[in-house]
Amino acid sequence: MPKGDDKDTSGLRGTPPKPAPPRKSAMLLFAVLLVAFALAIAATLLLANDRRNLRILLDRYDLNWLLEPATGEPRGTRALRGRRLAPVPISIPARYFTGPESAAIGAFVREVRASGGELCAAFKAAGVDNSGWQPSQFDSKTYECLSETLLPATEEGGQNASFFFIAKGTPEGEVGSIRMKLVAPETEDGETVHRLLVKALEQLIEQARWLDLAPAISSADALSDFTAVRFGVSFRFTHEFTAPRSYNLIVLPTSKDPAVKRSRAYFDTLQWLPLPSFIARLPEYLRPHVVATKPLSSTPDPDAPAAPAPAKRKTTRPALIAPPAP
């Protein structure tokens, strides 16, 4: 080979060849894999949590028709195979499906939550002096709490100031009716008896738990009329037109509503069936625990005999309560 054609090719031999450009098929495969990966992520997000995100998306664009209709049969249910039991006819009385009879529906009936003795004691503590819960002078079956305050007029021909209070009920302590009468002339004595009326009314509403009648205290303080007939009780504080500066407060049970009449008759202990004879032979300290015929006292009675501690037993039985007559 001639010397002029001898070229230095040592540097070219150590240089690597340039890579060939990528083919279109490889780029297409990468794009398909990328789209599939993105679709898999989107499907996972849309179908998670019972297709919650898919439903939100379809509701956003009003495409609910794409969802399959809900079937009444839950998933995974199948008909059981095997021996079938013969149907057993059951007779159900027709009264179980009838509505309540209007002639037998009762109503809520209001009563004085405190006993007569507690009411008299609360009045005495508030400054309304009385002799306590005692039998009436005219009827031994009726108990009453009586208070009368009379302040004669200092001037000749003046009007006397007076306050009269009476509550009647049963020997067991149930208060049935209450009446107050006030004669309060525009004098210092009239203001004194007026204060007695307000104090007695405050104690009555507090002891009877009639908090919805609290506005009557403001009416009595201002000597303005107040009338309320609620839950079978009539509460009236009115001015007596026959005499000046004279007012009456009358609390009486009312039974104009037939439902109220039925409720009162149902809880009337005098109409209950007679108690079994063995209850009469029980010791005196056990009878209140077996038969409850009087309102529960909020404070213990100091005069009541102390009952001995009952013996411990493994099982206890509920107290027998006298059922009302049907």
HELIX and SHEET records of a PDB file:
HELIX    1   1 LYS A    3  ASP A    5  5                                   3    
HELIX    2   2 SER A   10  ARG A   13  1                                   4    
HELIX    3   3 LYS A   24  ARG A   60  1                                  37    
HELIX    4   4 ASN A   64  LEU A   66  5                                   3    
HELIX    5   5 ALA A   94  TYR A   96  5                                   3    
HELIX    6   6 SER A  102  ALA A  104  5                                   3    
HELIX    7   7 GLY A  116  ALA A  125  1                                  10    
HELIX    8   8 GLU A  188  ALA A  208  1                                  21    
HELIX    9   9 LEU A  211  LEU A  213  5                                   3    
HELIX   10  10 PRO A  215  ALA A  222  1                                   8    
HELIX   11  11 PRO A  258  TYR A  266  1                                   9    
HELIX   12  12 THR A  269  GLN A  271  5                                   3    
HELIX   13  13 SER A  277  ALA A  280  1                                   4    
HELIX   14  14 ARG A  287  VAL A  290  1                                   4    
SHEET    1   A 7 GLN A 134  PRO A 135  0                                        
SHEET    2   A 7 TYR A 143  LEU A 151 -1                                        
SHEET    3   A 7 ALA A 161  GLY A 169 -1                                        
SHEET    4   A 7 VAL A 175  VAL A 183 -1                                        
SHEET    5   A 7 SER A 246  PRO A 253 -1                                        
SHEET    6   A 7 VAL A 233  HIS A 239 -1                                        
SHEET    7   A 7 PHE A 226  ARG A 230 -1                                        
END                                                                             
